[in-house]
C-alpha cells in the first residue's frame, strides 16, 4: 500500500499499488465467521492430469480450472486446504470386488487387448475407456472423498469439499457412465462408522444409480436424486417405483424431471422436498453430489439452470447446519463447471464473489468473451416441466415419507475419530445387506443391459 500526501480535492489518500491489488481477495464476507463453521478443501492437483481421450466429454482438467478460480478469488484463505493421499487398495475393496480392482490395476492402453474377454464383464467401452494411469486416477479422487469423510468424523471439519469426487455411476463389479470407482459409496461407508444415518442428495443431471444400488437394502442411508428421466436417458433408472428393498424400503427417493427445467421451478421443487426429507429422516450427516451437467448449456445437458440456482441448492442444504461432504460429479463444459464449483465453494464459505473473474488467473481467456462468473445459461431448451407435473412429482416423492416410522435408530459405540477399518458389527451388518441385495441384482443387471450409453444420448 502506498501513502500519499493529502491535498485538497486530490485523489483518495490511500490507493493500492499493483502488488496489493493482486493480493486482495476478490470476495466480500456476508457475515463475520460463517457461523463458526469449519470448511475444508480436499484436493490433489495430480487428478487433473489424466486424459480420457480427445473425443471423450469427461475432461479432468476442469478440476484445474476450478482450483485456479478458488485460489484466484482468495478463497483458500478462508478454509483448511488439504492435499489428499490416494486411497489404498484395501480402502477401495471395502466396496468394490477384488477381480474388478485387480483388472483396473493391471490394464493399460498397451495391454488392453489381453483383457478383451472381460471388457463386457467390467463394462469397458466408449463410455468407460482404458487410458493411461486409470487406477491411479481412481485412487486419487477416491482418496479425496475418504479424507473428507475422515475430517468430518474427527470433527476437524463441518463442511468438507472434494470437487474431484462425486462419481456416482460406478458399481461394485463394474464401471459405468465415466465412473470407475464409486468414491461416494466409500465415503458414506466411512461416515456410517460414526453416524447412524446419512442422507445422500444428488443434483446431477443423471440419476445417482450406483449410490442408490449400493444402499438399496439399508435404512441407514437415504438416497434422494433429482435428475432427468424418460426411461431411455442414461442410466435408464430413477423412476418413482425404485423405493428400496428390505430394511431400505422407502429409503430411495427419486425425482424424475423432464427437459428444460428452469431456475425457479428447480429451486422451489428442491426446497419443498429436501426440507421434509431432512425433518422426517433426521440424518446426522449429509453427502451432497453437485454434478454440474444439470447447468444450462452443458455439452451433454438438457436443463436450463444458471449457476446461482445450482448454488442455491447448496446454500439450502447448508442451512440445516449438519455435517456435510460436498462432491463434484458430472459436467462437460469445463469453463461452466469450474465457475459453478468455485461459486459453490464461496456459498459454503458464506462470502460474495466479484462477478468478474480474477484477472490474474491462468487460462483467463478460456472464460471469454464475458469473463463473468455468472454467464446466462438459461433458455436454450424448452421447459417441458409443467406446474401440474411438478406438483405431482412432489406429491409422489413425499408420499414415501408417510411410510417411515421415524428415523431408524442404531446402537452406536465410541469410535476413534480417524480409524481406517470397519467396526466389526458394522461389517457384519453390511455383509447381511449384501446378501439381501443379491436378490435384486438380476433386476438391476437387466436394466443395465438395456440402457443407452451416456455418450450416445
C-alpha positions in Angstrom: 0.0 0.0 0.0 1.3 3.5 -0.9 0.5 6.6 1.2 0.4 9.9 -0.5 0.5 13.5 1.0 -3.0 14.9 1.4 -4.1 17.7 -0.9 -7.5 19.4 -1.2 -9.7 18.0 -3.9 -7.0 15.4 -4.7 -7.4 11.7 -5.4 -8.0 9.5 -2.3 -5.4 9.5 0.4 -4.9 5.7 0.1 -4.7 3.7 -3.0 -3.5 0.2 -3.9 -0.4 -0.5 -5.9 -0.3 -3.3 -8.4 1.1 -5.9 -5.9 -1.6 -5.0 -3.3 -4.3 -5.3 -5.9 -3.1 -8.8 -6.9 -3.2 -9.9 -3.3 -6.6 -8.5 -2.4 -9.2 -11.3 -2.2 -12.0 -10.8 -4.7 -14.7 -11.5 -2.2 -16.8 -9.9 0.5 -17.7 -11.7 3.7 -21.5 -12.0 4.1 -21.1 -12.5 7.9 -18.4 -12.4 10.4 -17.2 -16.0 10.7 -19.6 -18.2 8.6 -21.5 -19.2 11.8 -18.3 -20.7 13.2 -18.4 -23.5 10.6 -15.0 -25.1 9.7 -14.7 -25.7 6.0 -12.0 -27.8 4.4 -11.0 -28.2 0.7 -9.6 -31.6 -0.2 -7.7 -31.9 -3.5 -4.7 -33.5 -5.2 -3.6 -31.5 -8.2 -2.4 -34.7 -10.0 -6.1 -35.7 -10.6 -6.4 -33.1 -13.3 -3.5 -34.5 -15.4 -5.3 -37.6 -16.6 -7.0 -37.8 -20.0 -9.9 -40.0 -21.1 -9.2 -39.3 -24.8 -9.6 -36.5 -27.3 -13.2 -37.1 -28.2 -14.4 -38.1 -24.7 -16.5 -35.5 -22.9 -15.0 -36.1 -19.4 -12.2 -33.6 -19.0 -10.4 -33.8 -15.7 -8.7 -30.5 -16.4 -11.9 -28.9 -15.3 -10.6 -29.5 -11.8 -7.5 -27.5 -12.5 -9.7 -24.6 -13.7 -11.8 -24.9 -10.5 -8.6 -24.7 -8.3 -7.4 -21.7 -10.2 -10.7 -19.9 -9.6 -10.7 -20.8 -5.9 -7.2 -19.6 -5.5 -7.7 -16.6 -7.7 -10.6 -15.4 -5.6 -8.5 -16.0 -2.4 -11.0 -18.5 -1.0 -8.2 -20.7 0.2 -7.6 -18.1 2.9 -11.0 -18.9 4.4 -10.7 -22.7 4.8 -8.4 -25.5 5.5 -6.6 -26.8 2.4 -5.6 -30.5 2.3 -3.5 -32.3 -0.3 -5.0 -35.8 -0.1 -3.3 -39.1 -0.4 -4.6 -41.7 -2.9 -7.0 -44.3 -1.5 -5.3 -47.6 -0.7 -6.3 -50.9 -2.4 -7.8 -52.1 0.9 -9.9 -49.0 1.3 -11.3 -49.3 -2.3 -12.0 -53.0 -1.6 -14.4 -52.0 1.2 -16.9 -51.7 -1.6 -15.6 -52.9 -4.9 -14.9 -56.5 -5.9 -11.3 -57.9 -5.9 -11.4 -59.1 -9.5 -12.6 -55.7 -10.8 -10.0 -53.7 -8.9 -7.3 -56.2 -10.0 -8.3 -55.5 -13.6 -8.1 -51.7 -13.1 -4.7 -52.1 -11.6 -3.3 -54.3 -14.4 -4.9 -53.0 -17.6 -3.2 -50.3 -19.8 -3.8 -49.0 -23.3 -0.9 -51.1 -24.4 -2.1 -54.5 -23.0 -5.9 -53.9 -23.0 -6.4 -56.4 -25.8 -5.2 -59.1 -23.5 -8.2 -58.4 -21.3 -10.7 -58.2 -24.1 -12.6 -61.2 -22.8 -13.6 -59.3 -19.6 -14.4 -55.9 -21.2 -18.1 -56.6 -21.2 -18.0 -58.1 -17.7 -16.5 -54.8 -16.4 -18.5 -52.6 -18.8 -15.4 -51.2 -20.6 -16.2 -49.4 -23.9 -16.9 -45.9 -25.3 -18.3 -44.5 -22.0 -15.6 -46.1 -19.9 -12.4 -46.4 -21.9 -9.0 -47.6 -20.8 -6.5 -44.8 -20.5 -3.0 -44.3 -19.0 -3.0 -44.3 -15.2 -6.6 -45.3 -14.9 -6.2 -46.9 -11.5 -4.1 -44.1 -10.1 -6.7 -41.6 -11.3 -9.4 -43.5 -9.4 -7.4 -43.9 -6.2 -6.6 -40.2 -6.2 -10.2 -38.9 -6.4 -11.5 -41.7 -4.1 -8.7 -40.6 -1.6 -10.1 -37.1 -1.6 -13.6 -38.3 -0.5 -12.2 -40.6 2.1 -10.1 -37.8 3.5 -13.1 -35.5 3.6 -15.1 -38.2 5.5 -12.3 -38.6 8.0 -12.2 -34.9 8.7 -15.9 -34.9 9.3 -15.7 -37.9 11.6 -12.9 -36.3 13.6 -14.7 -33.0 14.0 -11.9 -31.2 12.2 -14.4 -30.0 9.6 -18.1 -29.2 9.5 -18.1 -29.0 5.7 -15.6 -30.9 3.6 -15.3 -30.3 -0.2 -13.9 -32.7 -2.8 -14.7 -31.5 -6.3 -12.8 -34.4 -7.9 -15.2 -36.8 -6.3 -18.9 -37.5 -6.9 -18.6 -40.3 -9.5 -21.9 -41.8 -8.7 -22.5 -44.4 -11.5 -19.7 -46.9 -10.6 -20.9 -50.2 -9.4 -19.4 -52.8 -7.1 -18.4 -55.1 -10.0 -18.1 -52.7 -13.0 -17.5 -49.2 -14.4 -20.4 -47.1 -15.7 -21.0 -43.6 -17.1 -17.4 -42.4 -17.0 -17.1 -43.6 -13.4 -14.8 -46.5 -12.3 -14.6 -46.3 -8.5 -17.5 -45.0 -6.5 -15.9 -42.6 -4.1 -19.3 -41.6 -2.8 -20.1 -45.1 -1.5 -16.6 -45.3 0.0 -17.1 -42.0 1.8 -20.6 -42.9 3.1 -19.4 -46.3 4.4 -16.7 -44.4 6.3 -19.3 -42.0 7.7 -21.5 -44.9 8.8 -18.9 -46.0 11.3 -19.7 -42.9 13.3 -23.0 -41.5 12.0 -26.2 -43.5 12.5 -28.0 -42.0 9.5 -26.6 -40.4 6.3 -28.7 -38.6 3.7 -27.3 -38.6 0.2 -28.6 -35.8 -2.2 -27.8 -35.8 -5.9 -28.3 -32.8 -8.2 -26.5 -34.2 -11.2 -28.4 -34.3 -14.5 -28.2 -38.1 -14.4 -29.7 -40.5 -11.8 -27.3 -41.5 -9.0 -27.8 -45.1 -9.7 -24.6 -46.5 -8.3 -25.1 -45.0 -4.9 -28.8 -46.0 -4.8 -27.9 -49.6 -5.7 -25.2 -49.8 -3.0 -27.6 -48.8 -0.2 -30.8 -50.1 -1.7 -31.5 -52.5 1.2 -30.5 -50.4 4.2 -32.3 -47.8 6.3 -29.1 -46.2 7.4 -28.7 -44.3 4.2 -31.4 -42.4 2.4 -30.7 -41.5 -1.2 -32.5 -38.6 -2.9 -31.8 -37.9 -6.6 -33.0 -35.1 -8.8 -32.4 -36.0 -12.5 -33.8 -36.3 -16.0 -35.8 -39.4 -16.5 -37.7 -40.7 -19.5 -36.9 -44.4 -19.4 -34.2 -44.1 -22.0 -31.9 -41.3 -20.9 -28.8 -42.7 -19.2 -28.7 -44.7 -17.0 -32.3 -45.6 -17.6 -33.1 -45.8 -13.9 -34.5 -43.4 -11.3 -38.3 -43.5 -11.6 -40.7 -43.3 -8.7 -41.1 -47.1 -8.1 -37.5 -47.6 -7.2 -38.0 -47.2 -3.5 -35.6 -49.7 -1.9 -36.0 -53.2 -0.6 -35.9 -55.0 2.8 -34.9 -52.6 5.5 -34.3 -50.0 2.8 -37.9 -49.8 1.6 -38.9 -46.2 1.2 -35.3 -45.0 1.7 -34.6 -44.5 -2.0 -36.3 -41.3 -3.3 -36.2 -40.3 -6.9 -37.3 -37.0 -8.5 -37.7 -37.6 -12.3 -37.6 -34.4 -14.3 -38.2 -33.5 -17.9 -36.1 -31.4 -20.3 -35.6 -27.7 -19.8 -36.5 -27.1 -16.1 -35.7 -23.5 -15.1 -34.2 -21.9 -12.0 -37.4 -21.0 -10.2 -39.1 -24.4 -10.7 -36.0 -26.3 -9.7 -35.3 -24.4 -6.5 -38.9 -24.4 -5.5 -39.2 -28.2 -6.0 -35.8 -28.9 -4.4 -36.6 -26.9 -1.2 -40.1 -28.3 -0.9 -38.8 -31.9 -1.0 -35.4 -31.6 0.8 -36.8 -29.9 3.9 -39.5 -32.6 4.8 -37.0 -35.3 3.9 -34.5 -33.9 6.4 -37.1 -33.3 9.1 -38.5 -36.8 8.7 -35.4 -38.9 8.3 -33.2 -36.8 10.7 -29.8 -37.5 9.2 -26.7 -36.9 11.3 -24.6 -36.2 8.2 -25.4 -35.2 4.5 -23.4 -36.0 1.4 -24.3 -33.6 -1.5 -23.3 -34.5 -5.0 -23.2 -31.3 -7.1 -22.9 -32.6 -10.7 -22.7 -29.6 -13.0 -24.2 -31.2 -16.1 -27.5 -30.0 -14.7 -26.5 -26.5 -15.7 -27.8 -25.0 -18.9 -25.6 -25.2 -22.0 -23.8 -28.3 -20.8 -22.3 -30.4 -23.6 -24.5 -33.4 -22.5 -27.2 -31.5 -20.7 -30.8 -30.5 -21.3 -31.7 -28.3 -18.3 -31.8 -24.5 -18.1 -30.2 -23.9 -14.7 -28.0 -21.0 -14.0 -25.0 -21.2 -11.7 -26.8 -19.2 -8.9 -29.7 -21.6 -9.0 -27.4 -24.6 -8.7 -25.6 -22.9 -5.9 -28.9 -22.1 -4.1 -29.4 -25.8 -3.6 -26.0 -26.0 -1.9 -26.9 -23.0 0.3 -30.3 -24.5 1.3 -28.7 -27.9 2.4 -26.0 -26.0 4.3 -28.7 -24.0 6.2 -29.7 -27.1 8.2 -26.3 -27.0 10.0 -25.5 -30.7 9.6 -22.0 -32.1 8.8 -21.7 -32.0 5.0 -19.5 -33.7 2.5 -19.8 -31.8 -0.8 -18.7 -33.5 -4.0 -18.4 -32.8 -7.7 -19.8 -35.2 -10.4 -20.8 -34.7 -14.0 -20.3 -31.6 -16.0 -18.9 -31.5 -19.5 -18.5 -27.8 -20.4 -15.4 -27.2 -18.2 -15.5 -23.4 -18.1 -19.0 -23.5 -16.6 -18.2 -26.5 -14.3 -15.3 -24.6 -12.8 -17.4 -21.4 -12.4 -20.2 -23.4 -10.6 -17.9 -25.2 -8.2 -15.9 -22.0 -7.4 -19.2 -20.2 -6.7 -20.5 -23.0 -4.6 -17.2 -23.0 -2.6 -18.0 -19.3 -1.8 -21.5 -20.3 -0.8 -20.2 -22.8 1.7 -17.8 -20.1 3.0 -20.6 -17.5 3.1 -18.7 -14.9 1.0 -19.8 -13.0 -2.0 -17.6 -13.1 -5.1 -16.8 -10.4 -7.6 -18.9 -11.2 -10.6 -15.9 -10.6 -12.8 -13.3 -13.3 -12.8 -9.9 -12.5 -11.2 -7.8 -11.1 -14.0 -4.6 -12.7 -12.8 -5.7 -16.4 -13.1 -4.1 -18.7 -15.6 -6.3 -19.6 -18.6 -8.4 -16.5 -18.3 -9.0 -16.4 -22.0 -10.8 -19.8 -21.6 -13.7 -17.9 -19.9 -14.2 -15.3 -22.7 -15.7 -13.3 -24.1 -17.6 -12.2 -21.0 -15.1 -13.3 -18.3 -18.0 -13.4 -15.9 -18.7 -15.8 -13.0 -22.4 -15.8 -14.0 -23.0 -16.1 -17.7 -26.6 -16.6 -18.8 -27.0 -20.3 -19.3 -30.9 -20.4 -19.4 -33.5 -20.5 -22.1 -31.7 -22.8 -24.5 -34.1 -25.8 -24.1 -37.9 -25.7 -24.0 -39.2 -26.3 -20.4 -41.4 -29.5 -20.6 -42.0 -29.5 -16.8 -45.5 -28.1 -16.3 -46.6 -26.9 -12.9 -49.1 -29.8 -12.7 -46.3 -32.3 -13.5 -44.0 -30.9 -10.8 -46.8 -30.8 -8.2 -47.4 -34.5 -9.0 -43.7 -35.3 -8.7 -43.5 -33.6 -5.3 -46.6 -35.4 -4.0 -45.4 -38.8 -5.1 -42.0 -38.3 -3.6 -43.3 -37.1 -0.3 -45.8 -39.9 -0.2 -42.9 -42.2 0.5 -42.2 -40.3 3.8 -45.5 -41.4 5.2 -44.3 -45.0 5.4 -41.3 -44.1 7.6 -41.8 -44.7 11.3 -39.5 -42.0 12.4 -35.7 -42.1 11.9 -34.1 -45.6 12.3 -32.1 -46.0 15.5 -28.7 -47.7 15.6 -26.8 -48.7 18.7 -23.6 -46.6 18.5 -20.4 -47.1 20.3 -17.5 -44.6 20.8 -15.1 -45.0 17.9 -11.6 -43.5 17.4 -12.0 -40.4 15.2 -9.9 -41.5 12.3 -9.8 -45.3 12.2 -9.3 -46.9 8.8 -11.3 -50.2 9.0 -14.9 -51.0 9.7 -16.3 -51.6 13.1 -16.8 -55.4 13.5 -20.5 -55.1 14.0 -20.9 -52.7 11.0 -19.0 -55.1 8.8 -21.4 -57.9 9.7 -24.4 -55.7 9.0 -23.0 -54.8 5.6 -22.5 -58.5 4.8 -26.1 -59.2 5.6 -27.2 -56.3 3.4 -25.1 -57.6 0.5 -26.8 -60.9 0.8 -30.2 -59.2 0.6 -29.0 -57.0 -2.3 -28.2 -60.1 -4.3 -31.9 -60.9 -4.5 -32.5 -57.7 -6.6 -29.2 -57.8 -8.6 -30.8 -59.6 -11.5 -33.3 -56.8 -11.9 -30.5 -54.2 -12.0 -28.4 -56.2 -14.5 -31.4 -56.4 -16.8 -31.8 -52.6 -16.7 -28.0 -52.2 -17.2 -28.1 -54.3 -20.4 -31.0 -52.3 -21.8 -29.7 -48.8 -21.0 -28.3 -46.4 -23.6 -24.7 -45.3 -23.0 -24.2 -41.8 -21.7 -22.1 -40.9 -24.8 -24.9 -41.9 -27.1 -27.7 -39.9 -25.6 
